[in-house]
Amino acid sequence: MWNAVRVLLLLALLMPGAACAVQPDEVLKDPALEGRARALSAQLRCLVCQNQSIDDSDAPLARDLRLIVRERLVAGDSDAEVTRFLVARYGEFVLLRPPFAMHTLLLWLTPLLLLAAAAAGIGWRLATAGSQPPASAPLTTDEQRRLAALLKASPPEK
Amino acid sequence: MIVELGHFALVLAFLVCLVQMVLPMWGARVGDDRLMGVAEPAALAQLGLLIVAFAALTHAYVVSDFSVANVYANSHSTKPLIYRISGVWGNHEGSMLLWVLILALFGAAVAAFGTNLPATLRANVLSVQASIALAFLLFILLTSNPFARLDPVPAEGRGLNPILQDPALAFHPPFLYAGYVGFSMAYSFAIAGLIEGRTDAAWARWVRPWTLAAWMFLTVGIAMGSWWAYYELGWGGWWFWDPVENASFMPWLAGTALLHSAVVMEKREALKVWTILLAILTFSLSLMGAFLVRSGVLSSVHAFAVDPKRGVFILAILMVFIGGGLTLYAWRAPSLRQGGIFAPLSREGGLVLNNVLLTTATGTVLVGTLYPLALESINGAKISVGAPYFNATFVPLMVPLLLALPFGPLLAWKRGDVYAALQRLMVAGLLAIGAIVLVFALVERGPWLAPFAIALGVWVIAGAISELLFRVRVGNADVAEILRRLRNLPRSVYGTAIAHAGVGVMVIGITATSAWQSETILTMRPGETTRIAGYEINFKGVAPSDGPNYREVIGLMQVSQGGSRIVELAPSKRQYNAPPQATSEAGIHVALMGDLYVVLGDEAGDGAWSVRLYFNPLVRLIWIGAVIMFIGGALSLSDRRLRVGAPRRVRRPTHAPAPAE
């Protein structure tokens, strides 16, 4: 995205060089633990980046966070415990998926509210549709003629 | 001198716009043909002047005239020609100039091809279009002048960000802007319709081709950006739900809804009030997206304050056009009479469902994008809304949309027969079930939902083909008769089916690469071999190399399969000289089943290098799907029934071959 470029510009300033996220020396020996670490990393924000997860980011801070996640997992923490630890340390800002709480109620309920509004609107239309005569827009005679000519020039579908 | 000429043309274009905004609308109001007649020559003159301005800036870039501040800040004499040209729109001022140029191009197109629009509608549309151009030209002239000079003249420019020096990204902005700006046509038509207090089926028919063209450009523009991100950013991601991506995605979603609701309005005169609103909202989202990002509000709250003049100006433009449009809508829409009544289960009903789901998705993306900003300004709480949120909310909205998609075109207008449609989709349903079984049998790992998502893609593709077959009534005719009927199907029917099939193709690509990507991260010494997805990759070492404006280290990777050599990949790490910055170029081998994607990391000491290998199954289908959607749109656009703007062609004798577009 061209627009993404602006973000990348900023990112580029923060990056020491173009390297690539998870480095070989970070990878845990236990594939199950490493898998959990990767899944967790995708949900955690690199705090100095623009909307990048620590799994994707090359910033040194992201590396630190990746190492912390792995440290905690090796120490036997559950996924929830690791997340809690990071939130306690860095705030909710670190979560790419905001928790469901009072201050995010509107965020999470948006799709449902919009669907409900649409359903209500359609219901109202259906309820009142019977009372409305099917009216067409008033056209001048000249426009009637033009429209007729147009419709004639193009046969109706099917 | 040429630069000053460009600046002068820009000022002149502003004055022409002023005339084009005021006189035709006044003429339409008092019924004066001469005043209305000003619109066309003004629109063409505006285009001519902006071409001069744009050419002047391009010239300054091509000859590397560093006395122009904009060229100095964004170009470098050693840059290849193509990137000196694409550098014109690779920055704020130049991209604004491109924006108004494309705006003028659309206006001139109405002036040139809209000859059979009613005179007042044409005058009003061009007048509204001119008001948009006027605002942006004023913005450019007052806050973002691309022609400002420098004294003393610097000897060398600062260069374009290396990640912008890429073929896909060179042409990504023009497509994206053609999409954004194209939706201004829908907006201008909506406002003109509201001013005249009348919108009807003919109005919808005039609006549709412009909306379709804008949608096609935006589709390709977004796909190009995604493709670029995939191969350039070096970890094989193709969509990040980044605020800036969302900014382009929202107009696309709303525009897709608009395309479909305009069909209902054209065929059945229903959904008028809604279609007008959607036309206003789609362009509003284009404006908001493009400009909030540009001003830095979305990426960072603080960037907004960097140039308050620009930010405030942008806000004013937004308020005038979004607020003004919606106010006019609230005032005039109740007077629009509603047309055709339809049963819930009908073609119209299907398109309403499409609109409900697409606009809900648009609203969700909008709220998700702006929520952190809003929350922080209300109570200072900082939260992040990232990919996991959007995946969790967006995907569930798309599933019913895709499930219902094949039904839509098979239902009749007014009252559809769902049972009959189900019968016609029997084969598609069986194919989808077959796909589930097949995928479960073939793939042993990955999320259990993935086979169902693949089936959804198969369902949409097979459904689109079923529709075509139903229309030619396969089953009660011989081959010659079917071929004859296929030839006689309107192009827009093919367009619809092909665009829908493109959606299905994209769904399969997205699912496959998200569910079954494999990855290996390791340190390799020269001579070592590793395996991924059935490939053996032998690291032969690194070699230095020089480009026109960079130096690079290339990793030599011999890729073999089953002992036979296939290809040598050369992922590299580049160091550009201006601005001094490092980039990473992936080595990609494209095969039928997916991409082998190799990235060279850092030197790990002792001659060893960190290497990242990915296999991205079927990932190309994402962009192929977008191209198929574009082709479907183009076919639809070439349908003579849609081109009311070209009456002379429509009136050609029927035995003449249809002009190839």
Interface residues (C-beta under 8 A of the other chain):
Chain A: M1 W2 N3 A4 V5 R6 V7 L8 L9 L10 A12 M15 G17 A18 A19 C20 A21 V22 Q23 P24 D25 V27 A42 Q43 R45 Q50 N51 Q52 S53 D56 G91 E92 F93 V94 L95 L96 R97 P98 H103 T104 L106 L107 W108 T110 P111 L114 L115 A118 A119 I122 L126 A129 Q132 P134 A135 S136 A137 P138 L139 E143 R146 L147 L150 A153 S154 P155 E157 K158
Chain B: G90 S95 N116 P118 N161 I163 L164 L169 H172 P173 L176 R198 T199 D200 A201 A202 R205 I222 G225 S226 W228 A229 L233 G234 W235 G237 F240 W241 D242 P243 V244 E245 A247 S248 K267 E269 A290 V293 R294 G296 S299 S300 L336 R337 Q338 G339 G340 I341 P344 V352 V356 T359 T360 A361 G363 T364 V367 G368 Y371 L375 N379 A381 K382 I383 S384 V385 G386 A387 P388 Y389 A392 T393 P396 L397 R471 P490 S492 V493 I521 L522 T523 K573 R574 Q581 A582 T583 S584 V599 G601 D602 A604 S610 R612 R640 R641 V644 P647 V650 R651
